[in-house]
Amino acid sequence: MKLVTIVCEEIATKQLLRIVADSGAHGATLSRASGVGRHGKRAADIGESANVRVEVVCAGEVAECLISAVEREMFRHYACTVWECDVRVRRPEKF
């Protein structure tokens, strides 16, 4: 199983959730995100300039599909980053 984490501008949440669903994932966990990096600081409470963190636990094939779609559809238009890691899930039948 994979954990795919996507941090993106909150304004793109609807599009991002469509991509998650279209990739075959069964669901996602969303939370507001703030941080500091090369492009400065982003607070989580600034409305449309806030960030959202989307976490998806899924099979490897779904992760590849999801990551490719995010790269293709989101990277050019939004401040967005994606990473994945292997995870052990205690209730794998849910995914």
C-alpha positions as CSV (number, residue, x, y, z in Angstrom):
1,M,0.0,0.0,0.0
2,K,1.1,3.6,-0.6
3,L,0.4,6.9,1.1
4,V,0.2,9.7,-1.4
5,T,0.3,13.2,0.1
6,I,-0.5,16.2,-1.9
7,V,-0.1,19.8,-0.7
8,C,-1.8,22.3,-2.9
9,E,-3.5,25.7,-3.0
10,E,-6.9,25.4,-1.3
11,I,-8.6,27.0,-4.2
12,A,-7.8,23.8,-6.2
13,T,-9.5,21.4,-3.7
14,K,-12.5,20.5,-5.9
15,Q,-10.3,19.7,-8.9
16,L,-7.9,17.7,-6.7
17,L,-10.7,15.6,-5.2
18,R,-12.0,14.9,-8.7
19,I,-8.5,13.6,-9.7
20,V,-8.4,11.5,-6.6
21,A,-11.8,9.9,-7.4
22,D,-10.9,9.5,-11.1
23,S,-7.7,7.7,-10.2
24,G,-9.6,4.9,-8.4
25,A,-8.9,5.9,-4.8
26,H,-11.6,5.1,-2.3
27,G,-11.3,8.3,-0.4
28,A,-9.0,11.0,1.0
29,T,-8.3,12.8,4.2
30,L,-8.1,16.6,3.9
31,S,-6.6,19.1,6.3
32,R,-5.5,22.7,6.1
33,A,-1.8,23.2,5.8
34,S,0.7,25.9,6.5
35,G,4.4,26.1,6.1
36,V,7.5,27.9,5.1
37,G,9.8,27.2,2.1
38,R,11.6,28.6,-0.9
39,H,8.6,30.7,-1.9
40,G,8.0,32.2,1.6
41,K,5.4,31.5,4.2
42,R,1.8,30.3,3.8
43,A,-0.6,30.5,6.7
44,A,-3.5,28.1,6.8
45,D,-6.0,30.8,7.7
46,I,-5.8,33.1,4.7
47,G,-8.8,32.0,2.8
48,E,-8.1,31.4,-0.9
49,S,-4.4,31.6,-0.5
50,A,-4.3,28.9,2.1
51,N,-3.0,25.4,1.4
52,V,-4.7,22.0,1.7
53,R,-3.1,18.7,2.5
54,V,-4.7,15.7,0.9
55,E,-3.7,12.2,2.0
56,V,-4.7,9.1,0.1
57,V,-4.0,5.5,1.1
58,C,-4.2,3.2,-2.0
59,A,-2.7,0.4,-4.0
60,G,0.5,1.1,-5.9
61,E,-1.2,1.2,-9.3
62,V,-3.7,3.8,-8.0
63,A,-0.9,5.9,-6.6
64,E,0.9,6.0,-9.9
65,C,-2.3,7.0,-11.7
66,L,-3.0,9.7,-9.1
67,I,0.5,11.1,-9.1
68,S,0.7,11.2,-12.9
69,A,-2.7,13.0,-13.1
70,V,-1.7,15.6,-10.4
71,E,1.5,16.3,-12.3
72,R,-0.3,16.6,-15.6
73,E,-3.3,18.6,-14.5
74,M,-2.1,20.6,-11.4
75,F,1.6,21.4,-11.5
76,R,1.4,24.1,-14.3
77,H,-1.5,25.9,-12.7
78,Y,-1.1,25.7,-8.9
79,A,1.6,25.7,-6.2
80,C,1.5,22.0,-5.5
81,T,3.8,19.2,-4.4
82,V,3.3,15.4,-4.1
83,W,5.1,12.7,-2.3
84,E,4.5,9.0,-1.7
85,C,5.7,6.4,0.8
86,D,5.1,2.8,1.6
87,V,2.7,2.1,4.4
88,R,1.3,-0.9,6.3
89,V,-2.4,-0.7,6.8
90,R,-4.1,-2.6,9.6
91,R,-7.5,-2.7,7.8
92,P,-6.4,-3.1,4.1
93,E,-9.9,-4.3,3.0
94,K,-11.0,-0.6,3.3
95,F,-8.7,0.4,0.5
